[in-house]
Amino acid sequence: MCSDEKIIPRHGGYRKLKSFQVSRLVYDITVRFCEKYIDRFSRTRDQMVQAARSGVQNIAEGSQASGTSKKTELKLTSVARASLEELRLDYENFLRQRRLQRTPVPVKGKQAK
């Protein structure tokens, strides 16, 4: 084994991942949203903040685990996706219960329908 080879390959670097950056932004926005619009004693508030946090934490943890276990990396990435989907449903419920419309966000390079 040459001196440049390592038993455990490089891993981590999650802070550079778009998925980590976006999920961290979603977490920050969710905390502010809940502080403003969801009763502080509501179970929904706690669930939303924890789902957003779980998205961020599991992406980071999965990235760190990637050097030793791709299976663990994929499992944690899947948990992150499920947590963020749960959060999305909470936001949709918030809008539906208040009879508010979801406004589509235009995607760069695509026209809104």
matplotlib code that plots the C-alpha trace (Angstrom):
import matplotlib.pyplot as plt

x = [0.0, 1.5, 1.6, -1.2, -3.7, -5.8, -7.7, -10.7, -11.4, -12.0, -15.5, -17.4, -17.4, -21.1, -21.0, -20.3, -23.3, -26.2, -28.6, -27.0, -27.0, -30.6, -31.8, -30.0, -31.7, -35.1, -34.4, -33.6, -36.7, -38.9, -37.7, -38.6, -41.9, -43.0, -42.0, -44.3, -47.2, -47.5, -48.5, -45.5, -47.2, -48.4, -47.1, -47.1, -44.5, -42.2, -42.7, -41.9, -38.7, -37.6, -38.3, -36.3, -33.5, -33.5, -33.1, -29.9, -28.4, -29.0, -27.3, -24.3, -24.2, -24.6, -21.8, -19.5, -20.5, -19.8, -16.1, -16.9, -20.4, -22.2, -25.2, -25.3, -24.9, -27.9, -30.0, -29.3, -29.9, -33.2, -34.1, -33.3, -35.5, -38.4, -38.0, -38.1, -41.1, -42.9, -42.1, -43.4, -46.7, -46.9, -46.5, -49.2, -51.5, -50.9, -52.0, -55.0, -56.3, -56.3, -57.7, -54.5, -53.2, -49.7, -47.9, -45.6, -42.1, -40.7, -37.7, -34.8, -35.0, -38.6, -41.7, -44.6, -47.8]
y = [0.0, 3.3, 6.2, 8.1, 5.3, 5.3, 2.4, 4.6, 6.9, 10.6, 11.5, 14.4, 17.7, 17.9, 21.7, 22.0, 19.8, 21.8, 19.4, 20.4, 24.1, 24.1, 21.9, 24.2, 27.2, 25.3, 24.6, 28.3, 29.5, 26.9, 28.0, 31.6, 30.6, 28.6, 31.4, 33.7, 31.5, 28.4, 28.4, 27.8, 25.0, 23.3, 19.8, 20.8, 23.4, 20.9, 18.4, 20.9, 22.2, 18.6, 17.4, 20.3, 19.7, 16.0, 16.8, 18.8, 16.4, 13.3, 14.7, 15.7, 12.3, 10.4, 12.3, 11.5, 7.8, 7.6, 6.8, 3.6, 2.5, 3.4, 1.5, 3.8, 6.9, 5.8, 5.0, 8.4, 10.2, 8.4, 9.5, 13.1, 12.9, 11.5, 14.1, 16.9, 15.4, 15.3, 19.0, 19.8, 18.1, 20.2, 23.3, 22.1, 21.4, 24.9, 26.4, 24.0, 24.6, 28.3, 28.1, 29.7, 28.9, 27.5, 29.8, 27.9, 29.0, 29.6, 27.4, 29.1, 28.6, 27.4, 29.4, 29.2, 27.6]
z = [0.0, -1.0, 1.4, -0.4, 0.0, 3.1, 4.7, 5.1, 2.1, 2.5, 3.6, 4.9, 3.1, 3.6, 4.0, 0.3, -0.7, -2.1, -0.3, 3.0, 2.2, 1.1, 4.0, 6.5, 5.0, 5.2, 8.9, 9.6, 7.8, 9.5, 12.9, 12.0, 10.4, 13.5, 15.8, 13.9, 12.9, 15.0, 18.7, 20.8, 22.7, 19.6, 18.8, 15.1, 15.9, 17.5, 14.8, 12.0, 13.7, 14.4, 10.8, 9.4, 11.8, 11.0, 7.3, 8.0, 10.6, 8.6, 5.5, 7.6, 9.4, 6.1, 4.5, 7.5, 7.3, 3.6, 4.2, 6.0, 5.0, 1.8, 3.2, 6.2, 4.0, 1.9, 4.9, 6.5, 3.2, 2.9, 6.5, 5.6, 2.5, 4.5, 7.2, 4.6, 3.0, 6.3, 6.7, 3.3, 4.2, 7.4, 5.3, 2.9, 5.8, 7.2, 3.9, 3.4, 6.9, 6.4, 2.8, 1.4, -2.1, -2.7, -5.1, -7.5, -7.4, -10.9, -11.7, -13.3, -17.1, -17.1, -17.6, -15.1, -16.5]

ax = plt.figure().add_subplot(projection="3d")
ax.plot(x, y, z, "-o")
ax.set_aspect("equal")
plt.show()
